[in-house]
C-alpha cells in the first residue's frame, strides 16, 4: 500500500496513492507534510490530495473550537494526535458507499 507513479496515457505525471480515507487509488500529495516527522511520510504515502483537503477543513474547525495557539507545543501535539486518528485511527475509512459532498 504505498505510492505508485504510473500515469495513464495522456495524463500528466500524477502521483497516485491508495488513500486510507477513501479506500481507493487517488491523486497523492505533491510533497511530504511535516518533512522529517514520521507521520508526515506516512500521510504522503497513504493519503490523497482530496482527503488532505478534508483534513485541513477539519483542522480549522478543531483550531477554532478549541481555540488552539499553534505557537504552543501542546497545541501542535494535540493536532498531530488528531491528524493520526483522522487518517489512521479506528474508523478512519469512510463507510462503504459514501459519496463526498459536491464542491461548494
C-alpha positions as CSV (number, residue, x, y, z in Angstrom):
1,X,0.0,0.0,0.0
2,X,2.1,2.9,-1.0
3,X,2.6,5.4,-3.7
4,X,2.7,4.5,-7.3
5,X,3.7,6.6,-10.2
6,X,2.0,5.1,-13.2
7,X,0.2,7.9,-15.2
8,X,-2.5,6.9,-17.7
9,X,-1.8,7.7,-21.3
10,X,-2.3,11.4,-22.0
11,X,-2.4,12.2,-18.2
12,X,0.3,14.4,-16.7
13,X,2.7,12.6,-14.4
14,X,0.4,12.4,-11.4
15,X,1.4,10.6,-8.2
16,X,-1.2,8.0,-7.1
17,X,-1.7,6.5,-3.6
18,X,-4.2,4.1,-2.2
19,X,-6.0,6.5,0.1
20,X,-6.8,5.3,3.6
21,X,-9.7,7.6,3.9
22,X,-11.5,6.8,0.6
23,X,-10.1,3.2,0.3
24,X,-9.2,3.6,-3.4
25,X,-6.4,4.8,-5.6
26,X,-6.4,8.6,-5.9
27,X,-4.1,11.5,-6.7
28,X,-1.4,11.8,-3.9
29,X,0.1,14.9,-2.3
30,X,2.9,16.6,-4.2
31,X,5.1,17.0,-1.1
32,X,5.6,15.4,2.3
33,X,3.8,17.4,5.0
34,X,5.9,17.9,8.2
35,X,9.1,16.8,6.5
36,X,11.3,14.9,8.9
37,X,8.3,13.7,11.1
38,X,7.3,10.0,10.6
39,X,3.6,10.9,10.4
40,X,4.4,13.3,7.5
41,X,5.9,10.4,5.5
42,X,3.0,8.1,6.4
43,X,0.5,10.7,5.2
44,X,2.4,11.3,2.0
45,X,2.4,7.5,1.3
46,X,-1.3,6.8,2.2
47,X,-3.4,10.0,1.9
48,X,-4.9,11.6,-1.2
49,X,-5.0,15.3,-2.0
50,X,-8.8,15.2,-1.5
51,X,-8.5,13.5,1.9
52,X,-5.8,16.1,2.9
53,X,-8.1,18.9,1.8
54,X,-10.8,17.4,4.0
55,X,-8.4,17.2,6.9
56,X,-7.4,20.9,6.5
57,X,-11.1,21.9,6.8
58,X,-11.5,19.6,9.9
59,X,-8.3,21.0,11.4
60,X,-9.6,24.6,11.0
61,X,-12.7,23.6,12.9
62,X,-10.6,22.0,15.7
63,X,-8.4,25.1,15.9
64,X,-11.5,27.3,16.2
65,X,-13.4,25.1,18.6
66,X,-10.5,24.5,20.9
67,X,-9.0,28.0,20.4
68,X,-5.6,26.4,19.7
69,X,-2.5,28.5,19.8
70,X,-0.2,26.8,17.3
71,X,2.7,28.5,18.9
72,X,2.5,26.1,21.8
73,X,3.9,22.6,21.8
74,X,0.7,21.3,23.5
75,X,-1.5,22.6,20.6
76,X,0.9,21.1,18.0
77,X,0.9,17.7,19.7
78,X,-2.9,17.8,20.0
79,X,-3.2,18.4,16.3
80,X,-0.7,15.7,15.4
81,X,-2.7,13.2,17.5
82,X,-6.0,14.3,15.9
83,X,-4.4,14.0,12.5
84,X,-3.2,10.5,13.1
85,X,-6.7,9.5,14.4
86,X,-8.4,11.2,11.4
87,X,-6.4,9.2,8.9
88,X,-5.2,6.0,10.7
89,X,-7.3,5.6,13.8
90,X,-10.3,3.3,14.3
91,X,-12.9,4.1,11.7
92,X,-10.5,6.0,9.5
93,X,-12.0,4.5,6.4
94,X,-15.3,6.1,5.2
95,X,-18.4,4.0,5.3
96,X,-19.0,1.8,2.2
97,X,-20.9,3.6,-0.4
98,X,-20.0,7.1,1.0
99,X,-20.2,9.8,-1.6
100,X,-18.4,13.0,-0.7
101,X,-20.5,16.2,-1.0
102,X,-20.1,18.1,-4.2
103,X,-17.8,21.2,-4.1
104,X,-19.0,24.5,-2.7
